[in-house]
Amino acid sequence: MRKYENFCNALSNMKDIYNYEEPYDNVVITGLVGLYEICFEQSWKMMKEILEIHGYAEGATGSPKIILKTAYKAGMIRDEEQWLRALQARNNVTHSYNQKIALGIIADAKEEFYQMFCELKTEIEENWL
């Protein structure tokens, strides 16, 4: 399943966020935010594909928010609010030229979102493939 493989590759790359500590230079900030953004994008696109395969009509939508809400109802993800915060962080990537916003995304990715993605990978492997 291509979208699952893409997600796994993005998650493997995202692990590199732990190789860097503050103070970050601008190139590192941009790269770390990018690792988060790519992993988030691949996660919801994978969820969309798997939900469609399992007959969830909502999977046909192109909206990440609807996909996340459907994944929560289906039991694919455990913490809907956490995933919606992750979506908001992804939406804030467009403002990552603002160092405060970028550093917040990186901190959240390290403290919370990386583990959230790892839990999704385990759930998919154990119950959805």
C-alpha positions in Angstrom: 0.0 0.0 0.0 1.8 3.1 -1.3 0.4 5.7 1.1 1.2 3.5 4.1 4.8 3.2 2.8 5.0 6.9 2.3 3.8 7.5 5.8 6.4 5.0 7.2 9.2 6.7 5.3 8.1 10.2 6.5 7.9 8.9 10.1 11.3 7.4 9.8 12.7 10.7 8.6 10.8 12.7 11.3 12.7 10.8 13.9 15.7 13.0 13.0 14.0 15.9 14.8 15.6 14.5 18.0 19.1 15.0 16.5 18.9 18.8 16.9 18.6 21.0 19.9 18.1 24.8 20.4 19.4 27.2 19.4 18.5 26.3 15.8 19.7 28.2 12.8 17.2 29.1 10.1 18.0 26.2 7.8 17.5 23.7 10.7 14.2 25.3 11.7 12.9 25.1 8.2 14.0 21.5 7.9 12.5 20.4 11.2 9.2 22.1 10.4 9.3 20.4 7.0 9.8 17.0 8.5 6.7 17.5 10.6 4.6 18.9 7.8 5.5 15.9 5.5 4.8 13.4 8.2 1.4 15.0 8.9 0.5 15.1 5.3 1.4 11.5 4.7 -0.5 10.4 7.9 -3.9 11.8 6.9 -3.6 10.7 3.3 -2.8 7.2 4.5 -5.8 7.3 6.8 -8.0 8.5 3.9 -6.9 5.6 1.7 -7.4 3.0 4.4 -10.8 4.4 5.4 -11.9 4.2 1.8 -10.7 0.6 1.5 -12.7 -0.3 4.7 -15.9 1.3 3.3 -16.0 4.6 5.1 -17.8 7.0 2.6 -16.3 10.0 4.4 -12.9 8.8 3.2 -13.9 10.1 -0.2 -13.6 13.7 1.0 -10.4 15.7 0.5 -10.7 17.4 3.9 -8.1 16.4 6.5 -10.4 17.5 9.3 -13.2 15.2 8.1 -10.7 12.4 7.7 -9.4 12.9 11.2 -12.9 12.9 12.7 -13.8 9.8 10.7 -10.6 8.0 11.8 -11.4 8.8 15.4 -15.0 7.4 15.1 -13.6 4.3 13.4 -11.1 3.8 16.2 -8.0 4.4 14.1 -6.9 7.3 16.3 -7.4 7.6 20.0 -7.2 11.3 20.7 -9.3 13.4 18.3 -8.3 16.7 20.0 -4.6 15.9 19.8 -4.9 15.2 16.0 -6.9 18.4 15.5 -4.1 20.3 17.3 -1.6 18.6 14.9 -3.8 19.7 12.0 -3.7 23.3 13.3 0.1 23.1 13.6 0.3 21.9 10.0 -1.9 24.8 9.0 0.5 27.1 10.8 3.4 25.9 8.8 2.6 28.6 6.3 3.6 31.1 9.0 6.8 29.4 10.0 8.8 32.4 8.7 7.7 33.6 12.2 10.4 32.1 14.5 8.0 31.8 17.4 5.5 29.8 15.4 8.2 27.6 13.9 9.7 26.9 17.3 6.3 26.0 18.7 5.7 23.5 15.9 9.1 21.9 16.5 8.5 21.7 20.3 5.0 20.2 19.8 6.4 17.7 17.2 9.1 16.6 19.6 7.0 16.5 22.8 3.7 15.1 21.4 3.2 14.6 17.7 6.1 12.2 16.9 4.7 9.7 19.5 1.2 10.3 18.1 2.4 9.3 14.7 4.1 6.2 16.1 0.9 5.2 17.8 -0.9 5.5 14.5 1.6 3.3 12.8 1.2 0.6 15.4 -2.6 0.8 15.2 -2.5 0.6 11.4 -0.2 -2.4 11.5 -2.2 -4.3 14.1 -5.7 -3.6 13.0 -6.1 -2.1 9.5 -3.7 -3.7 7.0 
